């Protein structure tokens, strides 16, 4: 029997599966829409009920795909979307949220993120988030692509204490966040959301990772995801439009990495021993 998915916990106590589904590049080609919807629904069936999207993805197309996938199943899903920095003024954030909700056919989001730092004052963006929360349009909010210094700015901004998460690039081949960002977020009991957990697919073809995976009777994707799921309060959100790949990703939660394998991964994909700039794609 498959194990239960590991759980991540937000500062407000809400708990979610630590393995979710990303949607970057979905909604860009009508010919792929059916497969994308089937994949998302398959993930929900397997317990990967956190779905991450953004108004930027496919210029709203990904949100429409998500809306189709969760139709009739909204209460099963923890729904995350993001506002573009160019829209993140006080009024613009509210308007962008309304458009996203309409595209997804829902009256609320579980989490709404600022996609990356922009020119609008964070105080205004956070005030808009708090209004949306008070109105029941979102249940929580956070940021994305903020480095350690940026998260300190968040903490020092009025309302910033309510920030629930930071979504950043994190995978075996890019472990820079482990040096200072992850520890600082852990001190705030704030989960880290890891996008591109498979390195935009590059890790799938890595010869060392494939050799390690073969020794575990697993795939490279499963080992890369299991590495992240071993981390406390890290949420991985791999994207795929293949129901078969969704099942493969789900099986990563059942994979136990022995201590010697963890050591081998550390040698092959070492964590930084100095501060590095935050990677963004």
N, C-alpha and C positions, 0 to 999 in steps of 0.2 A: 504494500500500500504506500502511496506517496505521503511524504511528511507534510505537515502543515507549513504554509509559507511563513518565513520569519516576519516579524512585526516591527514597524517603526512607530515611534510615538512623538506627536507634536507637543509643544509646550503647554497647549490647552488641554492635553490629555487624550485627544483623539488619536486612535490607532488605525494604521493602514498596513496593507501588505507591503513588504519591503521590495517586492518585485512587481513592477507595474508595466505599462505599455506606453511607449512614445509614439508620436504621429508626425514627426518632421518628415517632409516630402510627401505626405499623404494629401489627397485632394488636389493633386496637380494634373492628373490625367484621368478623364472620365472612363477610359478603357480599363483602368485598374480599380475603379471604385468598388465593384462587387467583391473582389478579393480583399480589399482593405477592410470593408465592413465585416466580411466573414472572419477575418483574422481577429479583429477587435472583439467580436462576439465569442469567438473560441477562447480568447484570453479571459473574458469574463467568466465563461463556463469553468475555466480551470482555476479560478480564484484570483486572477491578476486583475483586480477590480479598480486599481488606480490607473486612470487614463490621463495622460498629459498632452496638451495641445497648446495652440497659440493663435492669436488673430493673424500673425505674420505667415504662418504655414499655409502655403497655397493661397495666399491672400484671402483667407477665410475658408478655403476649400476643405482644409483638414477639420475645422470645427463642424462643417456640414456633414462630413463623413462620420465624425463622432456622434453627431445628432442622430444620424440614421442607425448607427450601431447600438445606441443606448435606448432607442425608442421602445417604450414599454418596460424598460429595465432600469430606469433612472435611479431608483432607490438602492440598486445593487452596487452602484458605481461611486467612487470618489473621484470627482471631476476637477481637473486642474487646467486653467488656461492663463494666458499672459497678455498684458497690454504693451503695445509698442511704446518705447520712450517718447517718440514724437507725439503720441496721443496722451501722455501721462500728466497733463495739467489737471487742475482740480475738476473742471467741467469735462475735459476731454476723457479722463479716466472713467467717469460715470457713463458717458455716451458710448465709449468703446465697450464697456462691460455689457451694456444693453444690447449692442449689436452682436456680441459674442453669444449671449444668452439666446437671442432670437435665432442665430444660425444653428445652435445646438438643440433648439426646441425645448429648453428647460427654463425654470424660473429662478435657478440658483446655481452657483458654483461652490464647490467645497473649498477651493483654494484659488486665489487670483494673485498672479505674480507680475512684478515689473520686470520686463524681459532683459533689460540691461540698463546701466546708468545712462541718463540723458541730460538734457539741458533744463528740464523743468525741475523746480525745487522739490526735493524729497518731501518736505513738509506738506506741500500741496497734494502730492500723490498719495501720501499716507492719510491725509484728511479725507480724500476721496474714497480711499479704501475703507476708512472707518464709517463713512456715510453709507457706502454700499453694504457694509456689515450690519449697521443699524437697521437698514431697510430690508434685510434678509436676502439680498441679492447675492452676497458671498458669505461664507461661514468663517473664512480666515484669509490671510494674505501673507505674501512674502516677496522675495526678490530673486533675481537670477543673474549670474555672471558678475557677482560682486566679490572682490578680493578681500583679504583680511582688513586692510585699511578702510575699504568701502563699507564693510560690515560694522566697523567702529563708528563711521559716520551715521549709518543707519541707527545704531544704538543711541547716538547722541542727538538724533533728530526727534522733535516732539512726535509722540505716537510710535516711535521706532521700537519700543519695548514689546509691541504686539506682533512684530515680525515672526512668522512661524517657521520659515525655512529659507534656504539659499540653494538654487539649482545651478550647478556648475559642471563643467566637463571633468570627468573622472573615470579613469579606466586603468588597467594594468600597465599600459604603456605611457600613461600620463598621470603620475602620482603626486604632482606638485602640491596639491591641496593638503596632503598629509602632513606637511611640515609645520604649518601654523594655522591654516584656515579651519581644518577639521577640529583640532584641539580647541580653538576659540569658540567654535559653534557648539562643541560638546559641553563646554562650561555653561552655555546658555540652554542646555537641554534641547537643542535645535537640530532636527535631522538634516542631513545633507542629501539633496536629490542629485543623482549622478546621471547626466545625459551623455550620449555617445559611449555607453559602457563597453561597447565592442570596438571602439576606435574607428567609427564609421566603416566597419567591416574589415579593417586592416588586420585586426588580431585573428580573424578567421583563417588567414593564410600564413600566419607566423609559424615557421618550422619548429621552433623550440616549444611553443605552446601546443602545437599539434602532437609533438612527441610526448609531452607530459600528459596530454589528454588521452592519447592512445594507451598509456600505461594505466589509466584509470577506467578504461572502457567508456570514455566520455568523448565529447566533442570540444573543440577549442572554445566555442561560444559558452558551453556549460562551465568550463573551468574559469573563464574570464568573469562570468556572472557569479559563480560560487565564491570567487575571490572577494567581490564586492559585498555579497550577502554575508560573508564572515565578519564584516565590519559592523560595529554597533551603530544603529540609527542611521544607516545609509540606505537610500531608496534608489534602486536601479530601474531605469525606464528604457529598455531596448525597444527599438521599432522594427517591425516586420509586417509585410502584407501577406505572409504565408501561414496558414493555420498549422502546417507541419512544423514550421520553425517556432511558432508560438509554443507548441507542445515541447519542443526541444528546449526552449528557454525555461519553461516551467519546471522541467526535470532538473535544471541546475540547482534548484532549492533542495533537492534530495541528495545532491553530491557532497560527500564529506571529503575535505582536503586534508590528508594526513600531514603531520608536522613536517616530514621530510619533503613533501611536495610544496608546502608553503615556503620552506627554506629555498627550494629550487626556484620557485617563482620569484622570490626576493633577489636571488642572484641574477636571474635572467632579466628581470624588470625591476631594477633597484629603486627604492624610494629616494628622494633627494635628501642630501645632508646639509643643504643650504636653502635659503628662501629663493623661490623662483617666481617669475611673473605668472599670473593666472592665465591659463590657456582658454581661448574662446574660439568657437567655430560658428 
